[in-house]
Amino acid sequence: MSDDKLYESVGNYTKYKLVEMLIDKHLDKKLKSMNAIEQLADDVLNILSVCGLKYYQELKGEFEDETK
């Protein structure tokens, strides 16, 4: 997979997972309190971790090559 396609795939998957989580957990809620904002931030970080782990192997080789 080319670099551009890989990055596009990572971006699309991450956006999809974030939108999915926002719909499932926060669609009918308002961010009226610090607790709600912190929960949203925790949920976003969790999704970013999941997406990062999904593409870790593919991206690991890309970044190791750049550091050499």
C-alpha positions in Angstrom: 0.0 0.0 0.0 1.4 3.4 -0.9 2.1 5.9 1.8 -0.7 8.2 0.7 -3.2 5.4 0.6 -2.1 4.2 4.0 -2.4 7.6 5.6 -5.8 8.2 4.0 -6.9 4.8 5.3 -5.8 5.6 8.8 -7.5 9.0 8.7 -10.7 7.6 7.3 -10.8 4.8 9.9 -10.1 7.1 12.7 -12.7 9.6 11.6 -15.3 6.8 11.3 -14.5 5.4 14.8 -14.7 8.9 16.3 -18.1 9.7 14.7 -19.4 6.2 15.7 -18.4 6.8 19.3 -19.8 10.3 19.3 -23.2 9.1 18.0 -23.3 6.1 20.4 -22.2 7.9 23.6 -22.8 11.7 23.2 -25.5 12.4 20.6 -28.2 13.4 23.0 -25.9 15.0 25.6 -24.7 18.5 26.1 -21.2 19.4 27.4 -22.5 21.3 30.4 -20.0 20.3 32.9 -16.3 19.6 33.3 -17.1 15.9 33.9 -18.9 15.6 30.6 -16.0 17.3 28.8 -13.5 15.0 30.5 -15.5 12.0 29.6 -15.6 13.1 26.0 -11.8 13.6 26.0 -11.3 10.1 27.6 -13.5 8.6 24.9 -11.6 10.4 22.1 -8.2 9.2 23.5 -9.6 5.7 23.8 -10.6 5.7 20.1 -7.2 7.1 19.0 -5.5 4.3 20.9 -7.7 1.7 19.2 -7.0 3.2 15.8 -3.3 3.5 16.5 -3.1 -0.2 17.6 -5.0 -1.2 14.4 -2.4 0.4 12.2 0.7 0.0 14.4 2.4 -2.7 12.4 2.0 -1.0 9.0 3.1 2.4 10.3 6.0 1.0 12.5 7.9 0.0 9.4 7.3 3.4 7.8 8.7 5.4 10.7 11.6 3.1 11.3 12.7 3.5 7.7 12.6 7.3 8.1 14.9 7.4 11.2 17.7 5.4 9.5 
